[in-house]
Amino acid sequence: MSRSAAHDERNKALREVFSSPFALAATATPTAEIISNYAKERNIEHRVEEIPNSEGARLHWLGNPSARKVVLYYHGGGFAVPILRGHLIFWSEALDKLSAEGKDVLVAFLEYGLTKDGVKFPVQVLQGTEALREILEKGFEPQNIIVAGDSAGANLVLAVISVILHPFEAVQPLRLKSPLAGLLLISPWTKYDNDSQSWDDNASKDATTKTCVSQLSSAYVLPEQRNPYSEPSIADATWWRGIPANKILNIYGGYEGLKDDTTELGRKLLVAGNPVENVECPMQVHIDFVLDAESGLEPGLMTSRILDWLSITL
């Protein structure tokens, strides 16, 4: 079964595109340009800010600058590919929905270094942590902040949480005075050995491939750097005790190659006693909420559950 013939054709085409991720990355429009162009097109207020002590990272703020609630977003792309237009489409629609509910919210997109430009672990972890530090120093209360990401971006969310929970020599410590409103993990990429059964089960269904993620992970991290900060699956359940967040949504597609790795992450988060909701979206693929927005195809459960969770959490 599938969602539609059009979704199947899209996913098949993406498997071909993603089989050479660095060819895609080399021709992709830079993150800053995509965000700027989209904001102008939609007449959305857009501000850009250099992040101190971050080795060149920037925050792109979209929305009403007077808002006191914020989603800090780390985009996916295997640490190699810039943000996609689909990210912007989804989040602008999310802001519109929240505004209609009387909730004034900003989205702060992190423009972080990419491996296609020679930037590798642990720089992205430093940049993600400093982005959150900057938002806190601007006076946003932790209970009004969601830290969110998809795929590699969700990997980065988990890395920043690891820095908060456990000292890491590559990053200055970060302490929170109270829990965050929430963590949003969408199709998280947590494991670099593509040996889970779901990779074989979903090889002809998912939008990405083993070959793709193998190339991306080897460009991001050296073998000797594989640790819980770079590869969250390495951490056991005890590592995740005490995550400072009031809610966690771990959401993924039933047709993902990463499905087994993501369900194992969810199990560990639960065993550790965290307030996590694990949601499998039947017949949906990796980062389907972005792909639906990008392609204009009918959105599925992944999109609606994320939007509902945002409404409840903020």
Secondary structure, DSSP 8 states (H G I E B T S, - for coil): --S-HHHHHHHHHHHHHHTSHHHHHHHS--HHHHHHHHHHHHT--EEEEE-TTSSS-EEEEES-TT-SEEEEEE--STTTS---HHHHHHHHHHHHHHHHTT--EEEEEEE---GGGT--TTHHHHHHHHHHHHHHHTT--GGGEEEEEETHHHHHHHHHHHHHHS--TTS-----SS-EEEEEEES----SS--SHHHHHTTTTSSS-HHHHHHHHHHH--GGG-STTT-GGGS-GGGGTT-SEEEEEEEEETT-TTHHHHHHHHHHHHHTT--EEEEEETT--TTHHHHHHHHT----HHHHHHHHHHHHH-
